[in-house]
Amino acid sequence: MTQIVLTISGMTCGGCVNSVTRVLQAVPGVQQAEVSLAPPQAKIRYDGALATPEKLAQAVAEAGFTVTSSQPG
Ligand SMILES: [Cu+2]
């Protein structure tokens, strides 16, 4: 498993957190996604053979939010 922390801009409430959590968990290979508002980030554990940081960021973008940075979790 690979872990990554994505910093996300645009989340303003618990509904946003739920949306981001849902879209990340829907990406094939994602085992766990822990999203928080403060700090605004997502900690994701995923199978690197199935998911990539780019796919994760794309899922966040399709939900209406922006990944501003990423770092190994
Ligand atoms: Cu919201």
PDB file of the backbone (N, CA, C, O) and the ligand in Angstrom, with CONECT records:
HET     CU  A 101       1
ATOM      1  N   MET A   1       0.840  -1.200   0.000  1.00  0.00           N
ATOM      2  CA  MET A   1       0.000   0.000   0.000  1.00  0.00           C
ATOM      3  C   MET A   1       0.880   1.257   0.000  1.00  0.00           C
ATOM      4  O   MET A   1       1.965   1.281   0.581  1.00  0.00           O
ATOM      5  N   THR A   2       0.387   2.273  -0.655  1.00  0.00           N
ATOM      6  CA  THR A   2       1.064   3.557  -0.721  1.00  0.00           C
ATOM      7  C   THR A   2       0.235   4.574   0.041  1.00  0.00           C
ATOM      8  O   THR A   2      -0.995   4.523   0.014  1.00  0.00           O
ATOM      9  N   GLN A   3       0.895   5.488   0.713  1.00  0.00           N
ATOM     10  CA  GLN A   3       0.156   6.538   1.418  1.00  0.00           C
ATOM     11  C   GLN A   3       0.552   7.892   0.869  1.00  0.00           C
ATOM     12  O   GLN A   3       1.711   8.127   0.528  1.00  0.00           O
ATOM     13  N   ILE A   4      -0.437   8.789   0.788  1.00  0.00           N
ATOM     14  CA  ILE A   4      -0.181  10.129   0.289  1.00  0.00           C
ATOM     15  C   ILE A   4      -1.076  11.095   1.051  1.00  0.00           C
ATOM     16  O   ILE A   4      -2.170  10.740   1.490  1.00  0.00           O
ATOM     17  N   VAL A   5      -0.593  12.314   1.199  1.00  0.00           N
ATOM     18  CA  VAL A   5      -1.419  13.371   1.782  1.00  0.00           C
ATOM     19  C   VAL A   5      -1.596  14.455   0.726  1.00  0.00           C
ATOM     20  O   VAL A   5      -0.622  15.031   0.243  1.00  0.00           O
ATOM     21  N   LEU A   6      -2.847  14.723   0.377  1.00  0.00           N
ATOM     22  CA  LEU A   6      -3.155  15.770  -0.586  1.00  0.00           C
ATOM     23  C   LEU A   6      -3.691  16.982   0.157  1.00  0.00           C
ATOM     24  O   LEU A   6      -4.597  16.851   0.980  1.00  0.00           O
ATOM     25  N   THR A   7      -3.149  18.147  -0.117  1.00  0.00           N
ATOM     26  CA  THR A   7      -3.723  19.391   0.398  1.00  0.00           C
ATOM     27  C   THR A   7      -4.750  19.874  -0.616  1.00  0.00           C
ATOM     28  O   THR A   7      -4.479  19.946  -1.815  1.00  0.00           O
ATOM     29  N   ILE A   8      -5.952  20.208  -0.102  1.00  0.00           N
ATOM     30  CA  ILE A   8      -7.083  20.485  -0.987  1.00  0.00           C
ATOM     31  C   ILE A   8      -7.637  21.865  -0.696  1.00  0.00           C
ATOM     32  O   ILE A   8      -7.863  22.214   0.462  1.00  0.00           O
ATOM     33  N   SER A   9      -7.858  22.654  -1.741  1.00  0.00           N
ATOM     34  CA  SER A   9      -8.497  23.949  -1.522  1.00  0.00           C
ATOM     35  C   SER A   9      -9.932  23.896  -2.004  1.00  0.00           C
ATOM     36  O   SER A   9     -10.264  23.146  -2.922  1.00  0.00           O
ATOM     37  N   GLY A  10     -10.790  24.704  -1.372  1.00  0.00           N
ATOM     38  CA  GLY A  10     -12.181  24.809  -1.781  1.00  0.00           C
ATOM     39  C   GLY A  10     -13.173  24.158  -0.843  1.00  0.00           C
ATOM     40  O   GLY A  10     -14.381  24.342  -0.992  1.00  0.00           O
ATOM     41  N   MET A  11     -12.676  23.391   0.133  1.00  0.00           N
ATOM     42  CA  MET A  11     -13.603  22.753   1.076  1.00  0.00           C
ATOM     43  C   MET A  11     -13.993  23.759   2.160  1.00  0.00           C
ATOM     44  O   MET A  11     -13.132  24.407   2.754  1.00  0.00           O
ATOM     45  N   THR A  12     -15.306  23.885   2.413  1.00  0.00           N
ATOM     46  CA  THR A  12     -15.760  24.870   3.403  1.00  0.00           C
ATOM     47  C   THR A  12     -16.604  24.278   4.522  1.00  0.00           C
ATOM     48  O   THR A  12     -16.840  24.943   5.530  1.00  0.00           O
ATOM     49  N   CYS A  13     -17.059  23.051   4.367  1.00  0.00           N
ATOM     50  CA  CYS A  13     -17.925  22.498   5.406  1.00  0.00           C
ATOM     51  C   CYS A  13     -17.868  20.970   5.401  1.00  0.00           C
ATOM     52  O   CYS A  13     -17.172  20.359   4.591  1.00  0.00           O
ATOM     53  N   GLY A  14     -18.612  20.377   6.320  1.00  0.00           N
ATOM     54  CA  GLY A  14     -18.616  18.929   6.413  1.00  0.00           C
ATOM     55  C   GLY A  14     -19.164  18.257   5.173  1.00  0.00           C
ATOM     56  O   GLY A  14     -18.802  17.121   4.865  1.00  0.00           O
ATOM     57  N   GLY A  15     -20.040  18.952   4.455  1.00  0.00           N
ATOM     58  CA  GLY A  15     -20.572  18.385   3.216  1.00  0.00           C
ATOM     59  C   GLY A  15     -19.480  18.232   2.176  1.00  0.00           C
ATOM     60  O   GLY A  15     -19.436  17.246   1.440  1.00  0.00           O
ATOM     61  N   CYS A  16     -18.591  19.228   2.123  1.00  0.00           N
ATOM     62  CA  CYS A  16     -17.453  19.151   1.202  1.00  0.00           C
ATOM     63  C   CYS A  16     -16.555  17.981   1.585  1.00  0.00           C
ATOM     64  O   CYS A  16     -16.096  17.234   0.721  1.00  0.00           O
ATOM     65  N   VAL A  17     -16.309  17.826   2.870  1.00  0.00           N
ATOM     66  CA  VAL A  17     -15.474  16.724   3.354  1.00  0.00           C
ATOM     67  C   VAL A  17     -16.079  15.389   2.935  1.00  0.00           C
ATOM     68  O   VAL A  17     -15.375  14.490   2.478  1.00  0.00           O
ATOM     69  N   ASN A  18     -17.399  15.275   3.099  1.00  0.00           N
ATOM     70  CA  ASN A  18     -18.070  14.037   2.706  1.00  0.00           C
ATOM     71  C   ASN A  18     -17.967  13.793   1.205  1.00  0.00           C
ATOM     72  O   ASN A  18     -17.760  12.662   0.765  1.00  0.00           O
ATOM     73  N   SER A  19     -18.112  14.867   0.416  1.00  0.00           N
ATOM     74  CA  SER A  19     -18.014  14.714  -1.040  1.00  0.00           C
ATOM     75  C   SER A  19     -16.637  14.232  -1.453  1.00  0.00           C
ATOM     76  O   SER A  19     -16.510  13.311  -2.259  1.00  0.00           O
ATOM     77  N   VAL A  20     -15.608  14.855  -0.898  1.00  0.00           N
ATOM     78  CA  VAL A  20     -14.239  14.472  -1.251  1.00  0.00           C
ATOM     79  C   VAL A  20     -13.959  13.038  -0.809  1.00  0.00           C
ATOM     80  O   VAL A  20     -13.333  12.266  -1.534  1.00  0.00           O
ATOM     81  N   THR A  21     -14.427  12.693   0.382  1.00  0.00           N
ATOM     82  CA  THR A  21     -14.236  11.328   0.877  1.00  0.00           C
ATOM     83  C   THR A  21     -14.873  10.329  -0.083  1.00  0.00           C
ATOM     84  O   THR A  21     -14.278   9.307  -0.426  1.00  0.00           O
ATOM     85  N   ARG A  22     -16.097  10.645  -0.510  1.00  0.00           N
ATOM     86  CA  ARG A  22     -16.830   9.724  -1.382  1.00  0.00           C
ATOM     87  C   ARG A  22     -16.111   9.537  -2.722  1.00  0.00           C
ATOM     88  O   ARG A  22     -15.939   8.409  -3.183  1.00  0.00           O
ATOM     89  N   VAL A  23     -15.696  10.632  -3.339  1.00  0.00           N
ATOM     90  CA  VAL A  23     -15.067  10.483  -4.659  1.00  0.00           C
ATOM     91  C   VAL A  23     -13.717   9.774  -4.563  1.00  0.00           C
ATOM     92  O   VAL A  23     -13.337   9.027  -5.464  1.00  0.00           O
ATOM     93  N   LEU A  24     -12.999  10.011  -3.469  1.00  0.00           N
ATOM     94  CA  LEU A  24     -11.712   9.323  -3.330  1.00  0.00           C
ATOM     95  C   LEU A  24     -11.912   7.830  -3.104  1.00  0.00           C
ATOM     96  O   LEU A  24     -11.185   7.006  -3.658  1.00  0.00           O
ATOM     97  N   GLN A  25     -12.905   7.491  -2.283  1.00  0.00           N
ATOM     98  CA  GLN A  25     -13.142   6.070  -2.025  1.00  0.00           C
ATOM     99  C   GLN A  25     -13.640   5.340  -3.266  1.00  0.00           C
ATOM    100  O   GLN A  25     -13.556   4.115  -3.349  1.00  0.00           O
ATOM    101  N   ALA A  26     -14.161   6.101  -4.237  1.00  0.00           N
ATOM    102  CA  ALA A  26     -14.658   5.487  -5.474  1.00  0.00           C
ATOM    103  C   ALA A  26     -13.551   5.224  -6.489  1.00  0.00           C
ATOM    104  O   ALA A  26     -13.774   4.538  -7.487  1.00  0.00           O
ATOM    105  N   VAL A  27     -12.355   5.767  -6.239  1.00  0.00           N
ATOM    106  CA  VAL A  27     -11.250   5.527  -7.175  1.00  0.00           C
ATOM    107  C   VAL A  27     -10.749   4.099  -6.968  1.00  0.00           C
ATOM    108  O   VAL A  27     -10.433   3.710  -5.844  1.00  0.00           O
ATOM    109  N   PRO A  28     -10.673   3.309  -8.056  1.00  0.00           N
ATOM    110  CA  PRO A  28     -10.196   1.937  -7.917  1.00  0.00           C
ATOM    111  C   PRO A  28      -8.809   1.879  -7.268  1.00  0.00           C
ATOM    112  O   PRO A  28      -7.898   2.604  -7.669  1.00  0.00           O
ATOM    113  N   GLY A  29      -8.663   1.022  -6.277  1.00  0.00           N
ATOM    114  CA  GLY A  29      -7.387   0.871  -5.595  1.00  0.00           C
ATOM    115  C   GLY A  29      -7.316   1.596  -4.271  1.00  0.00           C
ATOM    116  O   GLY A  29      -6.442   1.307  -3.453  1.00  0.00           O
ATOM    117  N   VAL A  30      -8.232   2.548  -4.041  1.00  0.00           N
ATOM    118  CA  VAL A  30      -8.195   3.282  -2.773  1.00  0.00           C
ATOM    119  C   VAL A  30      -8.754   2.406  -1.666  1.00  0.00           C
ATOM    120  O   VAL A  30      -9.877   1.909  -1.753  1.00  0.00           O
ATOM    121  N   GLN A  31      -7.952   2.224  -0.621  1.00  0.00           N
ATOM    122  CA  GLN A  31      -8.370   1.399   0.500  1.00  0.00           C
ATOM    123  C   GLN A  31      -8.975   2.261   1.611  1.00  0.00           C
ATOM    124  O   GLN A  31      -9.951   1.871   2.251  1.00  0.00           O
ATOM    125  N   GLN A  32      -8.385   3.430   1.828  1.00  0.00           N
ATOM    126  CA  GLN A  32      -8.884   4.295   2.890  1.00  0.00           C
ATOM    127  C   GLN A  32      -8.623   5.751   2.533  1.00  0.00           C
ATOM    128  O   GLN A  32      -7.556   6.085   2.018  1.00  0.00           O
ATOM    129  N   ALA A  33      -9.593   6.619   2.804  1.00  0.00           N
ATOM    130  CA  ALA A  33      -9.433   8.056   2.594  1.00  0.00           C
ATOM    131  C   ALA A  33      -9.953   8.773   3.833  1.00  0.00           C
ATOM    132  O   ALA A  33     -11.129   8.673   4.184  1.00  0.00           O
ATOM    133  N   GLU A  34      -9.054   9.494   4.483  1.00  0.00           N
ATOM    134  CA  GLU A  34      -9.418  10.272   5.674  1.00  0.00           C
ATOM    135  C   GLU A  34      -9.305  11.737   5.306  1.00  0.00           C
ATOM    136  O   GLU A  34      -8.206  12.238   5.064  1.00  0.00           O
ATOM    137  N   VAL A  35     -10.437  12.429   5.263  1.00  0.00           N
ATOM    138  CA  VAL A  35     -10.450  13.824   4.822  1.00  0.00           C
ATOM    139  C   VAL A  35     -10.790  14.716   6.010  1.00  0.00           C
ATOM    140  O   VAL A  35     -11.678  14.402   6.803  1.00  0.00           O
ATOM    141  N   SER A  36     -10.073  15.831   6.123  1.00  0.00           N
ATOM    142  CA  SER A  36     -10.350  16.780   7.204  1.00  0.00           C
ATOM    143  C   SER A  36     -10.412  18.196   6.644  1.00  0.00           C
ATOM    144  O   SER A  36      -9.862  18.500   5.586  1.00  0.00           O
ATOM    145  N   LEU A  37     -11.116  19.063   7.409  1.00  0.00           N
ATOM    146  CA  LEU A  37     -11.239  20.478   7.022  1.00  0.00           C
ATOM    147  C   LEU A  37     -10.078  21.303   7.558  1.00  0.00           C
ATOM    148  O   LEU A  37      -9.581  22.202   6.879  1.00  0.00           O
ATOM    149  N   ALA A  38      -9.645  20.993   8.785  1.00  0.00           N
ATOM    150  CA  ALA A  38      -8.564  21.748   9.416  1.00  0.00           C
ATOM    151  C   ALA A  38      -7.549  20.769   9.986  1.00  0.00           C
ATOM    152  O   ALA A  38      -7.756  20.202  11.059  1.00  0.00           O
ATOM    153  N   PRO A  39      -6.442  20.573   9.258  1.00  0.00           N
ATOM    154  CA  PRO A  39      -6.079  21.185   7.985  1.00  0.00           C
ATOM    155  C   PRO A  39      -6.889  20.591   6.830  1.00  0.00           C
ATOM    156  O   PRO A  39      -7.381  19.467   6.924  1.00  0.00           O
ATOM    157  N   PRO A  40      -7.024  21.351   5.745  1.00  0.00           N
ATOM    158  CA  PRO A  40      -7.813  20.875   4.601  1.00  0.00           C
ATOM    159  C   PRO A  40      -7.030  19.873   3.768  1.00  0.00           C
ATOM    160  O   PRO A  40      -6.350  20.246   2.812  1.00  0.00           O
ATOM    161  N   GLN A  41      -7.129  18.619   4.129  1.00  0.00           N
ATOM    162  CA  GLN A  41      -6.312  17.631   3.450  1.00  0.00           C
ATOM    163  C   GLN A  41      -6.989  16.271   3.434  1.00  0.00           C
ATOM    164  O   GLN A  41      -7.961  16.021   4.147  1.00  0.00           O
ATOM    165  N   ALA A  42      -6.445  15.408   2.601  1.00  0.00           N
ATOM    166  CA  ALA A  42      -6.901  14.024   2.534  1.00  0.00           C
ATOM    167  C   ALA A  42      -5.700  13.115   2.700  1.00  0.00           C
ATOM    168  O   ALA A  42      -4.709  13.234   1.980  1.00  0.00           O
ATOM    169  N   LYS A  43      -5.800  12.206   3.657  1.00  0.00           N
ATOM    170  CA  LYS A  43      -4.788  11.160   3.816  1.00  0.00           C
ATOM    171  C   LYS A  43      -5.353   9.915   3.164  1.00  0.00           C
ATOM    172  O   LYS A  43      -6.423   9.432   3.535  1.00  0.00           O
ATOM    173  N   ILE A  44      -4.619   9.400   2.187  1.00  0.00           N
ATOM    174  CA  ILE A  44      -5.152   8.306   1.375  1.00  0.00           C
ATOM    175  C   ILE A  44      -4.182   7.131   1.376  1.00  0.00           C
ATOM    176  O   ILE A  44      -2.977   7.289   1.183  1.00  0.00           O
ATOM    177  N   ARG A  45      -4.744   5.954   1.598  1.00  0.00           N
ATOM    178  CA  ARG A  45      -3.967   4.720   1.470  1.00  0.00           C
ATOM    179  C   ARG A  45      -4.497   3.991   0.252  1.00  0.00           C
ATOM    180  O   ARG A  45      -5.699   3.749   0.145  1.00  0.00           O
ATOM    181  N   TYR A  46      -3.607   3.639  -0.671  1.00  0.00           N
ATOM    182  CA  TYR A  46      -4.082   3.052  -1.922  1.00  0.00           C
ATOM    183  C   TYR A  46      -3.064   2.077  -2.493  1.00  0.00           C
ATOM    184  O   TYR A  46      -1.887   2.077  -2.131  1.00  0.00           O
ATOM    185  N   ASP A  47      -3.560   1.253  -3.392  1.00  0.00           N
ATOM    186  CA  ASP A  47      -2.735   0.298  -4.112  1.00  0.00           C
ATOM    187  C   ASP A  47      -2.132   1.009  -5.322  1.00  0.00           C
ATOM    188  O   ASP A  47      -2.837   1.378  -6.260  1.00  0.00           O
ATOM    189  N   GLY A  48      -0.817   1.191  -5.279  1.00  0.00           N
ATOM    190  CA  GLY A  48      -0.140   1.933  -6.331  1.00  0.00           C
ATOM    191  C   GLY A  48      -0.187   1.261  -7.693  1.00  0.00           C
ATOM    192  O   GLY A  48       0.134   1.887  -8.703  1.00  0.00           O
ATOM    193  N   ALA A  49      -0.587  -0.018  -7.735  1.00  0.00           N
ATOM    194  CA  ALA A  49      -0.727  -0.697  -9.022  1.00  0.00           C
ATOM    195  C   ALA A  49      -2.025  -0.302  -9.709  1.00  0.00           C
ATOM    196  O   ALA A  49      -2.174  -0.488 -10.917  1.00  0.00           O
ATOM    197  N   LEU A  50      -2.967   0.245  -8.940  1.00  0.00           N
ATOM    198  CA  LEU A  50      -4.280   0.591  -9.493  1.00  0.00           C
ATOM    199  C   LEU A  50      -4.517   2.096  -9.568  1.00  0.00           C
ATOM    200  O   LEU A  50      -5.083   2.594 -10.541  1.00  0.00           O
ATOM    201  N   ALA A  51      -4.084   2.811  -8.546  1.00  0.00           N
ATOM    202  CA  ALA A  51      -4.333   4.256  -8.497  1.00  0.00           C
ATOM    203  C   ALA A  51      -3.016   5.013  -8.571  1.00  0.00           C
ATOM    204  O   ALA A  51      -1.956   4.473  -8.256  1.00  0.00           O
ATOM    205  N   THR A  52      -3.097   6.273  -8.993  1.00  0.00           N
ATOM    206  CA  THR A  52      -1.919   7.135  -9.045  1.00  0.00           C
ATOM    207  C   THR A  52      -2.290   8.474  -8.411  1.00  0.00           C
ATOM    208  O   THR A  52      -3.472   8.804  -8.313  1.00  0.00           O
ATOM    209  N   PRO A  53      -1.300   9.242  -7.982  1.00  0.00           N
ATOM    210  CA  PRO A  53      -1.603  10.572  -7.449  1.00  0.00           C
ATOM    211  C   PRO A  53      -2.404  11.414  -8.438  1.00  0.00           C
ATOM    212  O   PRO A  53      -3.265  12.201  -8.046  1.00  0.00           O
ATOM    213  N   GLU A  54      -2.107  11.238  -9.731  1.00  0.00           N
ATOM    214  CA  GLU A  54      -2.827  12.011 -10.749  1.00  0.00           C
ATOM    215  C   GLU A  54      -4.304  11.630 -10.777  1.00  0.00           C
ATOM    216  O   GLU A  54      -5.170  12.498 -10.884  1.00  0.00           O
ATOM    217  N   LYS A  55      -4.592  10.329 -10.681  1.00  0.00           N
ATOM    218  CA  LYS A  55      -5.995   9.892 -10.676  1.00  0.00           C
ATOM    219  C   LYS A  55      -6.722  10.401  -9.442  1.00  0.00           C
ATOM    220  O   LYS A  55      -7.891  10.778  -9.512  1.00  0.00           O
ATOM    221  N   LEU A  56      -6.027  10.411  -8.315  1.00  0.00           N
ATOM    222  CA  LEU A  56      -6.639  10.899  -7.080  1.00  0.00           C
ATOM    223  C   LEU A  56      -6.946  12.390  -7.205  1.00  0.00           C
ATOM    224  O   LEU A  56      -8.028  12.841  -6.829  1.00  0.00           O
ATOM    225  N   ALA A  57      -5.991  13.148  -7.732  1.00  0.00           N
ATOM    226  CA  ALA A  57      -6.208  14.592  -7.894  1.00  0.00           C
ATOM    227  C   ALA A  57      -7.320  14.873  -8.897  1.00  0.00           C
ATOM    228  O   ALA A  57      -8.080  15.829  -8.744  1.00  0.00           O
ATOM    229  N   GLN A  58      -7.406  14.031  -9.924  1.00  0.00           N
ATOM    230  CA  GLN A  58      -8.453  14.220 -10.927  1.00  0.00           C
ATOM    231  C   GLN A  58      -9.833  13.982 -10.314  1.00  0.00           C
ATOM    232  O   GLN A  58     -10.781  14.705 -10.619  1.00  0.00           O
ATOM    233  N   ALA A  59      -9.947  12.975  -9.454  1.00  0.00           N
ATOM    234  CA  ALA A  59     -11.231  12.701  -8.798  1.00  0.00           C
ATOM    235  C   ALA A  59     -11.640  13.878  -7.920  1.00  0.00           C
ATOM    236  O   ALA A  59     -12.810  14.256  -7.881  1.00  0.00           O
ATOM    237  N   VAL A  60     -10.670  14.451  -7.218  1.00  0.00           N
ATOM    238  CA  VAL A  60     -10.957  15.615  -6.371  1.00  0.00           C
ATOM    239  C   VAL A  60     -11.421  16.784  -7.240  1.00  0.00           C
ATOM    240  O   VAL A  60     -12.364  17.493  -6.889  1.00  0.00           O
ATOM    241  N   ALA A  61     -10.745  16.977  -8.379  1.00  0.00           N
ATOM    242  CA  ALA A  61     -11.095  18.080  -9.279  1.00  0.00           C
ATOM    243  C   ALA A  61     -12.491  17.905  -9.851  1.00  0.00           C
ATOM    244  O   ALA A  61     -13.238  18.875  -9.983  1.00  0.00           O
ATOM    245  N   GLU A  62     -12.850  16.662 -10.193  1.00  0.00           N
ATOM    246  CA  GLU A  62     -14.179  16.424 -10.759  1.00  0.00           C
ATOM    247  C   GLU A  62     -15.279  16.696  -9.740  1.00  0.00           C
ATOM    248  O   GLU A  62     -16.420  16.964 -10.114  1.00  0.00           O
ATOM    249  N   ALA A  63     -14.941  16.628  -8.455  1.00  0.00           N
ATOM    250  CA  ALA A  63     -15.916  16.936  -7.404  1.00  0.00           C
ATOM    251  C   ALA A  63     -15.987  18.439  -7.138  1.00  0.00           C
ATOM    252  O   ALA A  63     -16.814  18.885  -6.342  1.00  0.00           O
ATOM    253  N   GLY A  64     -15.130  19.223  -7.793  1.00  0.00           N
ATOM    254  CA  GLY A  64     -15.203  20.673  -7.675  1.00  0.00           C
ATOM    255  C   GLY A  64     -14.162  21.292  -6.750  1.00  0.00           C
ATOM    256  O   GLY A  64     -14.277  22.459  -6.374  1.00  0.00           O
ATOM    257  N   PHE A  65     -13.148  20.513  -6.386  1.00  0.00           N
ATOM    258  CA  PHE A  65     -12.128  21.031  -5.473  1.00  0.00           C
ATOM    259  C   PHE A  65     -10.770  20.935  -6.156  1.00  0.00           C
ATOM    260  O   PHE A  65     -10.647  20.340  -7.226  1.00  0.00           O
ATOM    261  N   THR A  66      -9.752  21.522  -5.535  1.00  0.00           N
ATOM    262  CA  THR A  66      -8.444  21.582  -6.158  1.00  0.00           C
ATOM    263  C   THR A  66      -7.364  21.030  -5.231  1.00  0.00           C
ATOM    264  O   THR A  66      -7.270  21.413  -4.065  1.00  0.00           O
ATOM    265  N   VAL A  67      -6.563  20.136  -5.765  1.00  0.00           N
ATOM    266  CA  VAL A  67      -5.391  19.668  -5.022  1.00  0.00           C
ATOM    267  C   VAL A  67      -4.273  20.645  -5.247  1.00  0.00           C
ATOM    268  O   VAL A  67      -3.839  20.848  -6.381  1.00  0.00           O
ATOM    269  N   THR A  68      -3.795  21.262  -4.168  1.00  0.00           N
ATOM    270  CA  THR A  68      -2.743  22.282  -4.305  1.00  0.00           C
ATOM    271  C   THR A  68      -1.349  21.709  -4.056  1.00  0.00           C
ATOM    272  O   THR A  68      -0.360  22.275  -4.521  1.00  0.00           O
ATOM    273  N   SER A  69      -1.259  20.606  -3.336  1.00  0.00           N
ATOM    274  CA  SER A  69       0.044  19.963  -3.168  1.00  0.00           C
ATOM    275  C   SER A  69      -0.153  18.543  -2.689  1.00  0.00           C
ATOM    276  O   SER A  69      -1.219  18.169  -2.200  1.00  0.00           O
ATOM    277  N   SER A  70       0.906  17.758  -2.842  1.00  0.00           N
ATOM    278  CA  SER A  70       0.844  16.391  -2.342  1.00  0.00           C
ATOM    279  C   SER A  70       2.186  16.017  -1.766  1.00  0.00           C
ATOM    280  O   SER A  70       3.226  16.508  -2.203  1.00  0.00           O
ATOM    281  N   GLN A  71       2.154  15.144  -0.784  1.00  0.00           N
ATOM    282  CA  GLN A  71       3.396  14.660  -0.197  1.00  0.00           C
ATOM    283  C   GLN A  71       3.202  13.237   0.247  1.00  0.00           C
ATOM    284  O   GLN A  71       2.074  12.824   0.517  1.00  0.00           O
ATOM    285  N   PRO A  72       4.280  12.469   0.330  1.00  0.00           N
ATOM    286  CA  PRO A  72       4.151  11.087   0.791  1.00  0.00           C
ATOM    287  C   PRO A  72       3.550  11.072   2.185  1.00  0.00           C
ATOM    288  O   PRO A  72       3.923  11.871   3.044  1.00  0.00           O
ATOM    289  N   GLY A  73       2.612  10.150   2.401  1.00  0.00           N
ATOM    290  CA  GLY A  73       1.949  10.082   3.700  1.00  0.00           C
ATOM    291  C   GLY A  73       2.722   9.224   4.669  1.00  0.00           C
ATOM    292  O   GLY A  73       2.304   9.057   5.815  1.00  0.00           O
TER     293      GLY A  73
HETATM  294 CU    CU A 101     -19.196  22.311   1.951  1.00  0.00          CU2+
END
